[in-house]
Structures are given as structure tokens and as C-alpha cells.
Amino acid sequence: MDGKGQPSNNPPPPPPGYSQPPPAYGHQQQTTVVMAGHPVMGHIFRETSVPMQCPYCRANITTSTSYETGTLTWIICGVLILFGLWLGCCLIPFCIDGCKDVIHTCPNCNQVVGKYNRM
């Protein structure tokens, strides 16, 4: 009832500390979504260091690079064996960084942030 003795169509407000009731059917409600965080940027990892923001410690860094034996290294080794260079020459690809995969790490937190596979 309103102040004039007439029934009211509006429901009473919720008590303090409670949220508003959901809207009645047929009413549209506009929703705003706020996304927090850092945008994800795609980095192209190659043989050289890459300036970027570390996804783990959020520091602005230039990646440290190291090399590890990958698929290309083993394929070159196998080809050298097929050509008869099995007396030690087939191990040369394991000594050349240009045949290995490149691992990019954060110099601040030492987490792997990327990898460049040669194959």
C-alpha cells in the first residue's frame, strides 16, 4: 500500500547488505564485463633474444637463449650415417648450435617463455 491507501506495484527495497532481486521476465538488463589482466601478445621466437614482458614475473626483459638437441640434429646425424660418415663425423651436428632448437628463458625468474624448433 502506498501513502494514499492504494496497493503499490513496486516491491519494497531490499534490506541493507542485500542485492537487488533479479529483473522480472520480459525486462532486459545490460551487463558490463570488465576484464582485468595483461593482454596476451604473440611473440615470434627465433635464434636471437626477444624483448618482452615475462608472463610469469611480469618484468620487462630480453630473453636469454640456450640450445638443446632437437629433431633437426638427429635427422642430420642420420643422414650423415647413411652417407658413410659413421666414424665420428655423424656427431658434428651435436656440436653446432645452428642445428639445435633454441630455448628462450626469463633472466629474472629462469622460467621458459618460448622455444624455437628448427623442425
Buried (B, 14 or more C-beta within 10 A) or exposed (E): EEEEEEEEEEEEEEEEEEEEEEEEEEEEEEEEEEEEEEEEEEBEBEEEBBEBBBBEEEEEBEBBBEBEEBEBBBBBBEEBEEEEBEEEEBEBBEEEEEBBBBBBBBEBEEEEBBEBEBE
